[in-house]
Amino acid sequence: MERCTGCGLCELLAARITKKKLSYAASFLQIRKVSAGQPYFRAVIDYGQKTDYPEIRDVCPENCYEISE
């Protein structure tokens, strides 16, 4: 996630696909700052749900989200 700009598009799309609503809180994918004052972000993923959605990978402008098989 070193290229992540923190735009949140993946969070919103993940919630829309899985919960049928546009919400940061309902998403299985959360983007958080690594630390205050730093321009870096990390993904917090709930792996208890299905996470391999190609739509989420494709919406990322920096191509940060990867699907492993």
mmCIF file of the N, C-alpha and C atoms, coordinates in Angstrom:
data_MODEL
# 
_entry.id   MODEL 
# 
loop_
_atom_site.group_PDB 
_atom_site.id 
_atom_site.type_symbol 
_atom_site.label_atom_id 
_atom_site.label_alt_id 
_atom_site.label_comp_id 
_atom_site.label_asym_id 
_atom_site.label_entity_id 
_atom_site.label_seq_id 
_atom_site.pdbx_PDB_ins_code 
_atom_site.Cartn_x 
_atom_site.Cartn_y 
_atom_site.Cartn_z 
_atom_site.occupancy 
_atom_site.B_iso_or_equiv 
_atom_site.pdbx_formal_charge 
_atom_site.auth_seq_id 
_atom_site.auth_comp_id 
_atom_site.auth_asym_id 
_atom_site.auth_atom_id 
_atom_site.pdbx_PDB_model_num 
ATOM 1   N N  . MET A 1 1  ? 0.817   -1.193  0.000   1.00 0.00 ? 1  MET A N  1 
ATOM 2   C CA . MET A 1 1  ? 0.000   0.000   0.000   1.00 0.00 ? 1  MET A CA 1 
ATOM 3   C C  . MET A 1 1  ? 0.863   1.260   0.000   1.00 0.00 ? 1  MET A C  1 
ATOM 4   N N  . GLU A 1 2  ? 2.118   1.147   -0.332  1.00 0.00 ? 2  GLU A N  1 
ATOM 5   C CA . GLU A 1 2  ? 2.992   2.314   -0.292  1.00 0.00 ? 2  GLU A CA 1 
ATOM 6   C C  . GLU A 1 2  ? 2.616   3.378   -1.313  1.00 0.00 ? 2  GLU A C  1 
ATOM 7   N N  . ARG A 1 3  ? 1.830   3.022   -2.320  1.00 0.00 ? 3  ARG A N  1 
ATOM 8   C CA . ARG A 1 3  ? 1.396   4.000   -3.317  1.00 0.00 ? 3  ARG A CA 1 
ATOM 9   C C  . ARG A 1 3  ? 0.023   4.586   -2.998  1.00 0.00 ? 3  ARG A C  1 
ATOM 10  N N  . CYS A 1 4  ? -0.619  4.095   -1.960  1.00 0.00 ? 4  CYS A N  1 
ATOM 11  C CA . CYS A 1 4  ? -1.989  4.493   -1.624  1.00 0.00 ? 4  CYS A CA 1 
ATOM 12  C C  . CYS A 1 4  ? -2.054  5.982   -1.290  1.00 0.00 ? 4  CYS A C  1 
ATOM 13  N N  . THR A 1 5  ? -2.994  6.692   -1.914  1.00 0.00 ? 5  THR A N  1 
ATOM 14  C CA . THR A 1 5  ? -3.184  8.118   -1.664  1.00 0.00 ? 5  THR A CA 1 
ATOM 15  C C  . THR A 1 5  ? -4.287  8.381   -0.646  1.00 0.00 ? 5  THR A C  1 
ATOM 16  N N  . GLY A 1 6  ? -4.969  7.332   -0.203  1.00 0.00 ? 6  GLY A N  1 
ATOM 17  C CA . GLY A 1 6  ? -6.022  7.482   0.794   1.00 0.00 ? 6  GLY A CA 1 
ATOM 18  C C  . GLY A 1 6  ? -7.320  8.033   0.242   1.00 0.00 ? 6  GLY A C  1 
ATOM 19  N N  . CYS A 1 7  ? -7.586  7.839   -1.033  1.00 0.00 ? 7  CYS A N  1 
ATOM 20  C CA . CYS A 1 7  ? -8.781  8.412   -1.666  1.00 0.00 ? 7  CYS A CA 1 
ATOM 21  C C  . CYS A 1 7  ? -10.080 7.785   -1.162  1.00 0.00 ? 7  CYS A C  1 
ATOM 22  N N  . GLY A 1 8  ? -10.053 6.528   -0.747  1.00 0.00 ? 8  GLY A N  1 
ATOM 23  C CA . GLY A 1 8  ? -11.235 5.877   -0.196  1.00 0.00 ? 8  GLY A CA 1 
ATOM 24  C C  . GLY A 1 8  ? -12.178 5.259   -1.204  1.00 0.00 ? 8  GLY A C  1 
ATOM 25  N N  . LEU A 1 9  ? -11.836 5.295   -2.479  1.00 0.00 ? 9  LEU A N  1 
ATOM 26  C CA . LEU A 1 9  ? -12.716 4.699   -3.492  1.00 0.00 ? 9  LEU A CA 1 
ATOM 27  C C  . LEU A 1 9  ? -12.919 3.211   -3.255  1.00 0.00 ? 9  LEU A C  1 
ATOM 28  N N  . CYS A 1 10 ? -11.870 2.517   -2.866  1.00 0.00 ? 10 CYS A N  1 
ATOM 29  C CA . CYS A 1 10 ? -11.979 1.076   -2.618  1.00 0.00 ? 10 CYS A CA 1 
ATOM 30  C C  . CYS A 1 10 ? -12.892 0.791   -1.427  1.00 0.00 ? 10 CYS A C  1 
ATOM 31  N N  . GLU A 1 11 ? -12.827 1.629   -0.393  1.00 0.00 ? 11 GLU A N  1 
ATOM 32  C CA . GLU A 1 11 ? -13.698 1.458   0.775   1.00 0.00 ? 11 GLU A CA 1 
ATOM 33  C C  . GLU A 1 11 ? -15.163 1.591   0.395   1.00 0.00 ? 11 GLU A C  1 
ATOM 34  N N  . LEU A 1 12 ? -15.476 2.642   -0.346  1.00 0.00 ? 12 LEU A N  1 
ATOM 35  C CA . LEU A 1 12 ? -16.867 2.885   -0.731  1.00 0.00 ? 12 LEU A CA 1 
ATOM 36  C C  . LEU A 1 12 ? -17.393 1.800   -1.653  1.00 0.00 ? 12 LEU A C  1 
ATOM 37  N N  . LEU A 1 13 ? -16.588 1.369   -2.605  1.00 0.00 ? 13 LEU A N  1 
ATOM 38  C CA . LEU A 1 13 ? -17.027 0.326   -3.526  1.00 0.00 ? 13 LEU A CA 1 
ATOM 39  C C  . LEU A 1 13 ? -17.188 -1.006  -2.808  1.00 0.00 ? 13 LEU A C  1 
ATOM 40  N N  . ALA A 1 14 ? -16.312 -1.313  -1.874  1.00 0.00 ? 14 ALA A N  1 
ATOM 41  C CA . ALA A 1 14 ? -16.434 -2.559  -1.107  1.00 0.00 ? 14 ALA A CA 1 
ATOM 42  C C  . ALA A 1 14 ? -17.742 -2.584  -0.321  1.00 0.00 ? 14 ALA A C  1 
ATOM 43  N N  . ALA A 1 15 ? -18.108 -1.470  0.286   1.00 0.00 ? 15 ALA A N  1 
ATOM 44  C CA . ALA A 1 15 ? -19.373 -1.399  1.027   1.00 0.00 ? 15 ALA A CA 1 
ATOM 45  C C  . ALA A 1 15 ? -20.560 -1.501  0.082   1.00 0.00 ? 15 ALA A C  1 
ATOM 46  N N  . ARG A 1 16 ? -20.450 -0.871  -1.060  1.00 0.00 ? 16 ARG A N  1 
ATOM 47  C CA . ARG A 1 16 ? -21.556 -0.907  -2.025  1.00 0.00 ? 16 ARG A CA 1 
ATOM 48  C C  . ARG A 1 16 ? -21.770 -2.314  -2.572  1.00 0.00 ? 16 ARG A C  1 
ATOM 49  N N  . ILE A 1 17 ? -20.689 -3.031  -2.841  1.00 0.00 ? 17 ILE A N  1 
ATOM 50  C CA . ILE A 1 17 ? -20.797 -4.389  -3.378  1.00 0.00 ? 17 ILE A CA 1 
ATOM 51  C C  . ILE A 1 17 ? -21.337 -5.353  -2.324  1.00 0.00 ? 17 ILE A C  1 
ATOM 52  N N  . THR A 1 18 ? -20.809 -5.288  -1.123  1.00 0.00 ? 18 THR A N  1 
ATOM 53  C CA . THR A 1 18 ? -21.168 -6.285  -0.105  1.00 0.00 ? 18 THR A CA 1 
ATOM 54  C C  . THR A 1 18 ? -22.397 -5.927  0.719   1.00 0.00 ? 18 THR A C  1 
ATOM 55  N N  . LYS A 1 19 ? -22.592 -4.662  1.034   1.00 0.00 ? 19 LYS A N  1 
ATOM 56  C CA . LYS A 1 19 ? -23.697 -4.253  1.917   1.00 0.00 ? 19 LYS A CA 1 
ATOM 57  C C  . LYS A 1 19 ? -24.797 -3.485  1.194   1.00 0.00 ? 19 LYS A C  1 
ATOM 58  N N  . LYS A 1 20 ? -24.592 -3.202  -0.091  1.00 0.00 ? 20 LYS A N  1 
ATOM 59  C CA . LYS A 1 20 ? -25.568 -2.457  -0.896  1.00 0.00 ? 20 LYS A CA 1 
ATOM 60  C C  . LYS A 1 20 ? -25.819 -1.049  -0.358  1.00 0.00 ? 20 LYS A C  1 
ATOM 61  N N  . LYS A 1 21 ? -24.793 -0.449  0.273   1.00 0.00 ? 21 LYS A N  1 
ATOM 62  C CA . LYS A 1 21 ? -24.911 0.940   0.695   1.00 0.00 ? 21 LYS A CA 1 
ATOM 63  C C  . LYS A 1 21 ? -23.553 1.619   0.594   1.00 0.00 ? 21 LYS A C  1 
ATOM 64  N N  . LEU A 1 22 ? -23.581 2.926   0.450   1.00 0.00 ? 22 LEU A N  1 
ATOM 65  C CA . LEU A 1 22 ? -22.372 3.715   0.288   1.00 0.00 ? 22 LEU A CA 1 
ATOM 66  C C  . LEU A 1 22 ? -21.944 4.237   1.662   1.00 0.00 ? 22 LEU A C  1 
ATOM 67  N N  . SER A 1 23 ? -21.011 3.534   2.294   1.00 0.00 ? 23 SER A N  1 
ATOM 68  C CA . SER A 1 23 ? -20.628 3.868   3.662   1.00 0.00 ? 23 SER A CA 1 
ATOM 69  C C  . SER A 1 23 ? -19.196 3.423   3.929   1.00 0.00 ? 23 SER A C  1 
ATOM 70  N N  . TYR A 1 24 ? -18.427 4.299   4.552   1.00 0.00 ? 24 TYR A N  1 
ATOM 71  C CA . TYR A 1 24 ? -17.077 3.907   4.948   1.00 0.00 ? 24 TYR A CA 1 
ATOM 72  C C  . TYR A 1 24 ? -17.129 2.893   6.086   1.00 0.00 ? 24 TYR A C  1 
ATOM 73  N N  . ALA A 1 25 ? -18.063 3.053   7.002   1.00 0.00 ? 25 ALA A N  1 
ATOM 74  C CA . ALA A 1 25 ? -18.152 2.192   8.183   1.00 0.00 ? 25 ALA A CA 1 
ATOM 75  C C  . ALA A 1 25 ? -18.582 0.768   7.851   1.00 0.00 ? 25 ALA A C  1 
ATOM 76  N N  . ALA A 1 26 ? -19.352 0.575   6.788   1.00 0.00 ? 26 ALA A N  1 
ATOM 77  C CA . ALA A 1 26 ? -19.872 -0.750  6.442   1.00 0.00 ? 26 ALA A CA 1 
ATOM 78  C C  . ALA A 1 26 ? -18.917 -1.564  5.573   1.00 0.00 ? 26 ALA A C  1 
ATOM 79  N N  . SER A 1 27 ? -17.785 -1.023  5.246   1.00 0.00 ? 27 SER A N  1 
ATOM 80  C CA . SER A 1 27 ? -16.853 -1.671  4.331   1.00 0.00 ? 27 SER A CA 1 
ATOM 81  C C  . SER A 1 27 ? -15.964 -2.698  5.030   1.00 0.00 ? 27 SER A C  1 
ATOM 82  N N  . PHE A 1 28 ? -15.678 -3.816  4.340   1.00 0.00 ? 28 PHE A N  1 
ATOM 83  C CA . PHE A 1 28 ? -14.724 -4.794  4.884   1.00 0.00 ? 28 PHE A CA 1 
ATOM 84  C C  . PHE A 1 28 ? -13.290 -4.312  4.699   1.00 0.00 ? 28 PHE A C  1 
ATOM 85  N N  . LEU A 1 29 ? -13.116 -3.253  3.951   1.00 0.00 ? 29 LEU A N  1 
ATOM 86  C CA . LEU A 1 29 ? -11.803 -2.687  3.649   1.00 0.00 ? 29 LEU A CA 1 
ATOM 87  C C  . LEU A 1 29 ? -11.739 -1.270  4.211   1.00 0.00 ? 29 LEU A C  1 
ATOM 88  N N  . GLN A 1 30 ? -10.829 -1.028  5.122   1.00 0.00 ? 30 GLN A N  1 
ATOM 89  C CA . GLN A 1 30 ? -10.671 0.288   5.741   1.00 0.00 ? 30 GLN A CA 1 
ATOM 90  C C  . GLN A 1 30 ? -9.273  0.814   5.426   1.00 0.00 ? 30 GLN A C  1 
ATOM 91  N N  . ILE A 1 31 ? -9.186  2.057   5.003   1.00 0.00 ? 31 ILE A N  1 
ATOM 92  C CA . ILE A 1 31 ? -7.904  2.700   4.720   1.00 0.00 ? 31 ILE A CA 1 
ATOM 93  C C  . ILE A 1 31 ? -7.611  3.667   5.860   1.00 0.00 ? 31 ILE A C  1 
ATOM 94  N N  . ARG A 1 32 ? -6.460  3.506   6.480   1.00 0.00 ? 32 ARG A N  1 
ATOM 95  C CA . ARG A 1 32 ? -6.076  4.324   7.630   1.00 0.00 ? 32 ARG A CA 1 
ATOM 96  C C  . ARG A 1 32 ? -4.670  4.882   7.431   1.00 0.00 ? 32 ARG A C  1 
ATOM 97  N N  . LYS A 1 33 ? -4.419  6.069   8.003   1.00 0.00 ? 33 LYS A N  1 
ATOM 98  C CA . LYS A 1 33 ? -3.068  6.637   7.987   1.00 0.00 ? 33 LYS A CA 1 
ATOM 99  C C  . LYS A 1 33 ? -2.151  5.765   8.830   1.00 0.00 ? 33 LYS A C  1 
ATOM 100 N N  . VAL A 1 34 ? -0.929  5.592   8.384   1.00 0.00 ? 34 VAL A N  1 
ATOM 101 C CA . VAL A 1 34 ? 0.049   4.810   9.137   1.00 0.00 ? 34 VAL A CA 1 
ATOM 102 C C  . VAL A 1 34 ? 0.367   5.519   10.447  1.00 0.00 ? 34 VAL A C  1 
ATOM 103 N N  . SER A 1 35 ? 0.655   6.813   10.375  1.00 0.00 ? 35 SER A N  1 
ATOM 104 C CA . SER A 1 35 ? 0.879   7.612   11.582  1.00 0.00 ? 35 SER A CA 1 
ATOM 105 C C  . SER A 1 35 ? 0.613   9.076   11.260  1.00 0.00 ? 35 SER A C  1 
ATOM 106 N N  . ALA A 1 36 ? 0.342   9.849   12.277  1.00 0.00 ? 36 ALA A N  1 
ATOM 107 C CA . ALA A 1 36 ? 0.037   11.268  12.088  1.00 0.00 ? 36 ALA A CA 1 
ATOM 108 C C  . ALA A 1 36 ? 1.220   11.994  11.448  1.00 0.00 ? 36 ALA A C  1 
ATOM 109 N N  . GLY A 1 37 ? 0.923   12.844  10.506  1.00 0.00 ? 37 GLY A N  1 
ATOM 110 C CA . GLY A 1 37 ? 1.966   13.616  9.844   1.00 0.00 ? 37 GLY A CA 1 
ATOM 111 C C  . GLY A 1 37 ? 2.665   12.900  8.705   1.00 0.00 ? 37 GLY A C  1 
ATOM 112 N N  . GLN A 1 38 ? 2.341   11.646  8.474   1.00 0.00 ? 38 GLN A N  1 
ATOM 113 C CA . GLN A 1 38 ? 2.959   10.871  7.396   1.00 0.00 ? 38 GLN A CA 1 
ATOM 114 C C  . GLN A 1 38 ? 1.979   10.738  6.229   1.00 0.00 ? 38 GLN A C  1 
ATOM 115 N N  . PRO A 1 39 ? 2.465   10.762  5.000   1.00 0.00 ? 39 PRO A N  1 
ATOM 116 C CA . PRO A 1 39 ? 1.576   10.650  3.838   1.00 0.00 ? 39 PRO A CA 1 
ATOM 117 C C  . PRO A 1 39 ? 1.298   9.198   3.427   1.00 0.00 ? 39 PRO A C  1 
ATOM 118 N N  . TYR A 1 40 ? 1.507   8.257   4.320   1.00 0.00 ? 40 TYR A N  1 
ATOM 119 C CA . TYR A 1 40 ? 1.348   6.846   3.984   1.00 0.00 ? 40 TYR A CA 1 
ATOM 120 C C  . TYR A 1 40 ? 0.079   6.272   4.603   1.00 0.00 ? 40 TYR A C  1 
ATOM 121 N N  . PHE A 1 41 ? -0.503  5.302   3.914   1.00 0.00 ? 41 PHE A N  1 
ATOM 122 C CA . PHE A 1 41 ? -1.742  4.684   4.362   1.00 0.00 ? 41 PHE A CA 1 
ATOM 123 C C  . PHE A 1 41 ? -1.576  3.174   4.404   1.00 0.00 ? 41 PHE A C  1 
ATOM 124 N N  . ARG A 1 42 ? -2.441  2.509   5.185   1.00 0.00 ? 42 ARG A N  1 
ATOM 125 C CA . ARG A 1 42 ? -2.437  1.055   5.245   1.00 0.00 ? 42 ARG A CA 1 
ATOM 126 C C  . ARG A 1 42 ? -3.871  0.575   5.125   1.00 0.00 ? 42 ARG A C  1 
ATOM 127 N N  . ALA A 1 43 ? -4.023  -0.629  4.655   1.00 0.00 ? 43 ALA A N  1 
ATOM 128 C CA . ALA A 1 43 ? -5.349  -1.230  4.523   1.00 0.00 ? 43 ALA A CA 1 
ATOM 129 C C  . ALA A 1 43 ? -5.597  -2.151  5.702   1.00 0.00 ? 43 ALA A C  1 
ATOM 130 N N  . VAL A 1 44 ? -6.780  -2.047  6.266   1.00 0.00 ? 44 VAL A N  1 
ATOM 131 C CA . VAL A 1 44 ? -7.237  -2.958  7.308   1.00 0.00 ? 44 VAL A CA 1 
ATOM 132 C C  . VAL A 1 44 ? -8.377  -3.741  6.672   1.00 0.00 ? 44 VAL A C  1 
ATOM 133 N N  . ILE A 1 45 ? -8.152  -5.044  6.463   1.00 0.00 ? 45 ILE A N  1 
ATOM 134 C CA . ILE A 1 45 ? -9.103  -5.870  5.723   1.00 0.00 ? 45 ILE A CA 1 
ATOM 135 C C  . ILE A 1 45 ? -9.696  -6.926  6.637   1.00 0.00 ? 45 ILE A C  1 
ATOM 136 N N  . ASP A 1 46 ? -11.018 -7.058  6.597   1.00 0.00 ? 46 ASP A N  1 
ATOM 137 C CA . ASP A 1 46 ? -11.719 -8.103  7.341   1.00 0.00 ? 46 ASP A CA 1 
ATOM 138 C C  . ASP A 1 46 ? -11.730 -9.349  6.462   1.00 0.00 ? 46 ASP A C  1 
ATOM 139 N N  . TYR A 1 47 ? -10.817 -10.277 6.729   1.00 0.00 ? 47 TYR A N  1 
ATOM 140 C CA . TYR A 1 47 ? -10.697 -11.474 5.905   1.00 0.00 ? 47 TYR A CA 1 
ATOM 141 C C  . TYR A 1 47 ? -11.762 -12.519 6.222   1.00 0.00 ? 47 TYR A C  1 
ATOM 142 N N  . GLY A 1 48 ? -12.678 -12.217 7.124   1.00 0.00 ? 48 GLY A N  1 
ATOM 143 C CA . GLY A 1 48 ? -13.785 -13.118 7.416   1.00 0.00 ? 48 GLY A CA 1 
ATOM 144 C C  . GLY A 1 48 ? -14.851 -13.090 6.331   1.00 0.00 ? 48 GLY A C  1 
ATOM 145 N N  . GLN A 1 49 ? -14.704 -12.173 5.397   1.00 0.00 ? 49 GLN A N  1 
ATOM 146 C CA . GLN A 1 49 ? -15.637 -12.032 4.285   1.00 0.00 ? 49 GLN A CA 1 
ATOM 147 C C  . GLN A 1 49 ? -14.897 -12.294 2.980   1.00 0.00 ? 49 GLN A C  1 
ATOM 148 N N  . LYS A 1 50 ? -15.646 -12.461 1.916   1.00 0.00 ? 50 LYS A N  1 
ATOM 149 C CA . LYS A 1 50 ? -15.033 -12.564 0.595   1.00 0.00 ? 50 LYS A CA 1 
ATOM 150 C C  . LYS A 1 50 ? -14.370 -11.225 0.288   1.00 0.00 ? 50 LYS A C  1 
ATOM 151 N N  . THR A 1 51 ? -13.133 -11.258 -0.196  1.00 0.00 ? 51 THR A N  1 
ATOM 152 C CA . THR A 1 51 ? -12.393 -10.018 -0.448  1.00 0.00 ? 51 THR A CA 1 
ATOM 153 C C  . THR A 1 51 ? -11.856 -9.907  -1.868  1.00 0.00 ? 51 THR A C  1 
ATOM 154 N N  . ASP A 1 52 ? -12.067 -10.911 -2.696  1.00 0.00 ? 52 ASP A N  1 
ATOM 155 C CA . ASP A 1 52 ? -11.454 -10.905 -4.028  1.00 0.00 ? 52 ASP A CA 1 
ATOM 156 C C  . ASP A 1 52 ? -12.425 -10.407 -5.104  1.00 0.00 ? 52 ASP A C  1 
ATOM 157 N N  . TYR A 1 53 ? -12.723 -9.116  -5.049  1.00 0.00 ? 53 TYR A N  1 
ATOM 158 C CA . TYR A 1 53 ? -13.601 -8.491  -6.027  1.00 0.00 ? 53 TYR A CA 1 
ATOM 159 C C  . TYR A 1 53 ? -12.759 -7.729  -7.048  1.00 0.00 ? 53 TYR A C  1 
ATOM 160 N N  . PRO A 1 54 ? -12.797 -8.134  -8.318  1.00 0.00 ? 54 PRO A N  1 
ATOM 161 C CA . PRO A 1 54 ? -12.014 -7.427  -9.337  1.00 0.00 ? 54 PRO A CA 1 
ATOM 162 C C  . PRO A 1 54 ? -12.431 -5.967  -9.497  1.00 0.00 ? 54 PRO A C  1 
ATOM 163 N N  . GLU A 1 55 ? -13.687 -5.649  -9.207  1.00 0.00 ? 55 GLU A N  1 
ATOM 164 C CA . GLU A 1 55 ? -14.165 -4.269  -9.329  1.00 0.00 ? 55 GLU A CA 1 
ATOM 165 C C  . GLU A 1 55 ? -13.408 -3.337  -8.386  1.00 0.00 ? 55 GLU A C  1 
ATOM 166 N N  . ILE A 1 56 ? -13.088 -3.843  -7.201  1.00 0.00 ? 56 ILE A N  1 
ATOM 167 C CA . ILE A 1 56 ? -12.365 -3.027  -6.226  1.00 0.00 ? 56 ILE A CA 1 
ATOM 168 C C  . ILE A 1 56 ? -10.932 -2.806  -6.691  1.00 0.00 ? 56 ILE A C  1 
ATOM 169 N N  . ARG A 1 57 ? -10.322 -3.845  -7.203  1.00 0.00 ? 57 ARG A N  1 
ATOM 170 C CA . ARG A 1 57 ? -8.964  -3.717  -7.746  1.00 0.00 ? 57 ARG A CA 1 
ATOM 171 C C  . ARG A 1 57 ? -8.939  -2.696  -8.883  1.00 0.00 ? 57 ARG A C  1 
ATOM 172 N N  . ASP A 1 58 ? -9.938  -2.734  -9.742  1.00 0.00 ? 58 ASP A N  1 
ATOM 173 C CA . ASP A 1 58 ? -9.956  -1.875  -10.924 1.00 0.00 ? 58 ASP A CA 1 
ATOM 174 C C  . ASP A 1 58 ? -10.254 -0.411  -10.613 1.00 0.00 ? 58 ASP A C  1 
ATOM 175 N N  . VAL A 1 59 ? -10.947 -0.116  -9.502  1.00 0.00 ? 59 VAL A N  1 
ATOM 176 C CA . VAL A 1 59 ? -11.300 1.266   -9.185  1.00 0.00 ? 59 VAL A CA 1 
ATOM 177 C C  . VAL A 1 59 ? -10.122 2.045   -8.601  1.00 0.00 ? 59 VAL A C  1 
ATOM 178 N N  . CYS A 1 60 ? -9.117  1.364   -8.103  1.00 0.00 ? 60 CYS A N  1 
ATOM 179 C CA . CYS A 1 60 ? -7.976  2.028   -7.465  1.00 0.00 ? 60 CYS A CA 1 
ATOM 180 C C  . CYS A 1 60 ? -7.140  2.791   -8.495  1.00 0.00 ? 60 CYS A C  1 
ATOM 181 N N  . PRO A 1 61 ? -6.997  4.119   -8.333  1.00 0.00 ? 61 PRO A N  1 
ATOM 182 C CA . PRO A 1 61 ? -6.217  4.898   -9.301  1.00 0.00 ? 61 PRO A CA 1 
ATOM 183 C C  . PRO A 1 61 ? -4.715  4.610   -9.242  1.00 0.00 ? 61 PRO A C  1 
ATOM 184 N N  . GLU A 1 62 ? -4.237  4.043   -8.137  1.00 0.00 ? 62 GLU A N  1 
ATOM 185 C CA . GLU A 1 62 ? -2.809  3.745   -7.975  1.00 0.00 ? 62 GLU A CA 1 
ATOM 186 C C  . GLU A 1 62 ? -2.497  2.253   -8.087  1.00 0.00 ? 62 GLU A C  1 
ATOM 187 N N  . ASN A 1 63 ? -3.500  1.425   -8.374  1.00 0.00 ? 63 ASN A N  1 
ATOM 188 C CA . ASN A 1 63 ? -3.347  -0.032  -8.495  1.00 0.00 ? 63 ASN A CA 1 
ATOM 189 C C  . ASN A 1 63 ? -2.709  -0.654  -7.252  1.00 0.00 ? 63 ASN A C  1 
ATOM 190 N N  . CYS A 1 64 ? -3.221  -0.299  -6.089  1.00 0.00 ? 64 CYS A N  1 
ATOM 191 C CA . CYS A 1 64 ? -2.688  -0.812  -4.822  1.00 0.00 ? 64 CYS A CA 1 
ATOM 192 C C  . CYS A 1 64 ? -3.309  -2.133  -4.409  1.00 0.00 ? 64 CYS A C  1 
ATOM 193 N N  . TYR A 1 65 ? -4.556  -2.360  -4.774  1.00 0.00 ? 65 TYR A N  1 
ATOM 194 C CA . TYR A 1 65 ? -5.291  -3.537  -4.314  1.00 0.00 ? 65 TYR A CA 1 
ATOM 195 C C  . TYR A 1 65 ? -4.969  -4.711  -5.222  1.00 0.00 ? 65 TYR A C  1 
ATOM 196 N N  . GLU A 1 66 ? -4.499  -5.805  -4.633  1.00 0.00 ? 66 GLU A N  1 
ATOM 197 C CA . GLU A 1 66 ? -4.151  -6.996  -5.405  1.00 0.00 ? 66 GLU A CA 1 
ATOM 198 C C  . GLU A 1 66 ? -5.010  -8.168  -4.969  1.00 0.00 ? 66 GLU A C  1 
ATOM 199 N N  . ILE A 1 67 ? -5.317  -9.035  -5.909  1.00 0.00 ? 67 ILE A N  1 
ATOM 200 C CA . ILE A 1 67 ? -6.056  -10.254 -5.613  1.00 0.00 ? 67 ILE A CA 1 
ATOM 201 C C  . ILE A 1 67 ? -5.104  -11.416 -5.803  1.00 0.00 ? 67 ILE A C  1 
ATOM 202 N N  . SER A 1 68 ? -4.870  -12.165 -4.731  1.00 0.00 ? 68 SER A N  1 
ATOM 203 C CA . SER A 1 68 ? -3.994  -13.339 -4.794  1.00 0.00 ? 68 SER A CA 1 
ATOM 204 C C  . SER A 1 68 ? -4.836  -14.583 -4.955  1.00 0.00 ? 68 SER A C  1 
ATOM 205 N N  . GLU A 1 69 ? -4.374  -15.484 -5.788  1.00 0.00 ? 69 GLU A N  1 
ATOM 206 C CA . GLU A 1 69 ? -5.106  -16.735 -5.998  1.00 0.00 ? 69 GLU A CA 1 
ATOM 207 C C  . GLU A 1 69 ? -4.368  -17.893 -5.390  1.00 0.00 ? 69 GLU A C  1 
# 
